[in-house]
């Protein structure tokens, strides 16, 4: 399932995938795969992404059904 919420938060912060990747210490491909829903990030990576994007884990990674 695509992570549209993470992509939208990244775009709102005016960050490219490459810039976000550098800030959290992963490759651009990793960020792309997370946004596509093809990679399940570790909890520590999720937290780093949330801190960088000023969002909570619930905001970015919780499925609302």
N, C-alpha and C positions, 0 to 999 in steps of 0.2 A: 504494500500500500504506500503510495507516494506521500512524502512529508511536505505537503503544501504549506503548512504553518511555519516550518523552519525556513523554507524558501522565502516566504513573505516577510518574515522577521529580518532575514538577511538583506533583502531588497530595501526594506524600510530603513535599515542602518546604512544603506548605500555601500554595501560590501559585495565584492565579487566572490565567487567560490574560492578563488585563489587567495584573496585577502583573508577571508574567514579561516581557511585552512592554515595559513601562516600564523594567525593569532592563536589558534588552538593546538598547533603542532602536528598536523596531519597533512596528507597530500590533497590537492584539489580533487583528485579522483574520488577520494574517500567522502568528501563533502557531497560531490555529485551523486555518488551511490546512495548515501543516506537520504538525499532529497528524492531520489527515484524509488526509494523503498527496497533497494537491493542489498543493503548492508545494515546490520544491526549493531549500532555502536555500543561500546562499553559504557557503564554508568559514569565513569570518570570523564569520558569524552562528552557524554550528554551534558554533564554539569559544566564542563568548560565551554561548550557551545552556548548553553543557557546564560552563563555569566557574561560572555562576550556579546550576546544579543540582548541582554537585559530582559530576559524572560525566565519563567519558572519551568521546571520539568513538566508540569501539567500543561502549561501553555503550548509547548512544542512537541511533547512525546506521548501524551495521553490520548488514546483513541476515544472519541466521543461517539457513542452509538445511538 
